[in-house]
């Protein structure tokens, strides 16, 4: 059955065709998600949040949690949990990416840093947010193509990728943003089965307005 132009009636065949076209068009809807990046610290903790729509990324916010005024380590951990929980409640991220602690020679410092990372993860897990951990080298490689890049180089590349005009005052914030952007690049690579080492180049190629 088809559409009868004389009677202006929609026949069964045409109706089914309309439904098919409607279902097909829903596949073109752009998927959106919000990613929270965290750079753990016991004195200063960085955080950055991006919104992803298809190939487009947009900076929502970036900043730090200052902890130096709290002498008690346990109190610092409490403040980390409270502040991150507040940020999660406000921005409602779908995923969290966190930078793995850099292991140095000072065991006590590494122990405290590990606790800070654990509390940050607990804040996300408490809100049922999936969490992925990335090494500092992996983040730098993903953002700049160089695993040994300086923090300033990462910050500069993020400014190009995300297109923000004013550079955050603290590199802890851009480090956190790096974790979020790295997570987006790596997620795309896993789904497509392609290498993710130079995904930033592919992003810039798809977004020429972000160059320079």
C-alpha positions in Angstrom: 0.0 0.0 0.0 1.1 3.5 -0.8 0.0 7.1 -0.4 -3.2 7.9 -2.2 -2.8 11.4 -3.6 -6.5 11.7 -4.4 -7.8 10.7 -1.0 -4.8 12.1 0.9 -4.6 8.9 2.9 -1.4 7.4 4.3 -1.3 3.7 3.3 0.4 1.0 5.3 3.5 0.8 3.1 4.2 4.5 3.3 3.7 4.5 7.0 6.3 1.8 7.5 8.7 3.6 5.3 8.3 6.7 7.4 9.1 4.8 10.5 12.2 3.3 9.0 13.5 6.8 8.0 12.8 8.1 11.5 14.8 5.3 13.2 17.6 5.7 10.7 18.0 9.4 11.4 18.4 8.9 15.2 21.8 7.3 14.5 23.2 10.7 13.5 22.7 12.1 17.0 26.0 13.4 18.3 27.0 11.6 21.5 27.9 13.9 24.4 29.8 13.3 27.6 31.6 15.2 30.4 35.0 14.1 31.6 36.6 15.1 34.9 40.4 15.1 35.0 42.3 15.1 38.4 45.9 15.7 39.2 46.4 14.4 42.8 48.3 16.4 45.3 48.6 16.8 49.1 49.3 20.5 49.0 47.6 21.5 45.7 45.2 19.2 43.8 44.3 20.1 40.2 41.0 19.5 38.5 39.7 20.1 35.0 36.4 19.3 33.3 35.8 19.1 29.5 32.6 18.6 27.5 32.9 16.3 24.5 30.4 16.4 21.5 31.6 14.2 18.7 35.0 15.5 17.7 34.6 18.8 19.5 36.0 19.4 23.0 35.1 22.4 25.2 36.6 23.5 28.5 34.0 23.8 31.2 36.2 24.6 34.2 39.6 24.1 35.6 41.1 25.0 38.9 42.9 23.8 42.1 42.1 22.7 45.6 44.5 24.4 48.0 45.4 22.2 51.0 48.5 23.9 52.4 46.6 25.7 55.2 45.6 22.4 56.7 48.4 21.0 58.9 46.7 17.6 59.6 47.0 15.1 56.7 43.7 13.4 57.6 42.0 16.8 57.4 43.5 17.4 54.0 42.1 14.1 52.8 38.7 15.0 54.1 38.8 18.3 52.2 39.8 16.6 49.0 36.8 14.3 49.3 34.4 17.1 50.1 35.5 19.5 47.4 35.7 16.9 44.6 32.3 15.6 45.7 30.9 19.1 45.4 32.5 19.5 41.9 31.0 16.2 40.8 27.6 17.2 42.0 27.7 20.5 40.2 29.1 19.3 36.8 27.8 15.7 36.8 30.8 14.1 34.9 30.2 10.8 33.1 33.8 9.6 33.5 36.9 10.5 35.5 40.5 10.4 34.5 43.2 10.6 37.1 47.0 11.0 36.9 48.9 8.2 38.5 51.4 9.3 41.3 55.0 9.8 40.2 57.1 7.6 42.4 60.2 9.3 43.9 62.7 8.5 46.6 60.7 10.0 49.5 58.6 7.1 50.7 56.5 9.2 53.1 55.7 11.7 50.4 54.6 8.9 48.0 52.5 7.4 50.7 50.6 10.6 51.3 50.2 11.2 47.6 48.8 7.7 47.2 46.3 8.4 49.9 45.3 11.7 48.2 44.8 9.8 44.9 42.8 7.1 46.7 40.4 9.7 48.3 39.9 11.4 45.0 39.0 8.1 43.4 36.7 7.3 46.3 34.8 10.6 45.7 34.2 9.5 42.1 33.3 5.9 43.0 30.9 7.2 45.6 29.0 8.9 42.7 29.3 5.7 40.6 31.6 7.3 38.1 34.0 5.0 36.1 37.6 5.9 36.7 40.7 5.4 34.5 44.3 6.0 35.6 47.0 7.3 33.3 50.7 7.7 33.9 52.2 11.2 33.6 54.2 10.0 30.6 51.1 8.6 28.9 49.3 11.9 29.3 52.2 13.9 27.9 52.5 11.5 24.9 48.8 11.7 24.2 48.7 15.5 24.3 52.0 16.5 22.7 53.3 13.4 21.1 56.3 13.5 23.4 56.2 11.5 26.7 59.0 13.6 28.1 57.4 17.0 27.4 57.6 19.7 30.0 54.4 20.8 31.9 54.5 24.1 30.1 54.4 22.3 26.7 51.4 20.3 27.7 49.6 23.4 28.9 50.4 25.2 25.6 49.1 22.3 23.5 45.9 22.1 25.7 45.4 25.8 25.0 45.5 25.1 21.3 43.3 22.0 21.5 40.6 23.5 23.8 40.9 27.1 22.6 40.8 28.8 25.9 42.3 32.3 25.9 43.6 32.7 29.5 46.1 30.1 30.8 45.2 28.8 34.3 47.5 30.2 37.0 48.6 26.8 38.2 50.0 24.0 36.1 48.2 21.5 38.4 45.0 22.6 36.7 46.4 22.1 33.2 47.8 18.7 34.2 44.3 17.7 35.3 42.9 18.9 32.0 45.6 16.8 30.3 44.3 13.7 32.0 40.8 14.5 30.8 41.8 15.1 27.2 44.1 12.1 27.2 41.2 10.0 28.4 39.1 11.2 25.4 41.8 10.4 23.0 42.5 7.0 24.4 38.8 6.1 24.6 38.5 6.9 20.9 41.5 4.8 20.1 40.3 1.8 22.0 36.9 1.9 20.2 38.4 2.2 16.8 41.2 -0.2 17.4 43.8 2.3 16.2 47.0 3.6 17.9 46.3 6.5 20.2 49.9 7.9 20.5 49.3 10.8 18.1 45.5 11.3 18.4 46.1 15.0 19.1 47.4 15.4 15.5 44.2 13.8 14.2 42.2 16.1 16.4 43.9 19.2 15.1 43.5 17.9 11.5 39.8 17.6 12.1 39.7 21.0 13.8 41.9 23.4 11.8 40.4 26.4 13.6 42.3 25.3 16.7 45.8 25.6 15.1 48.1 28.4 15.8 
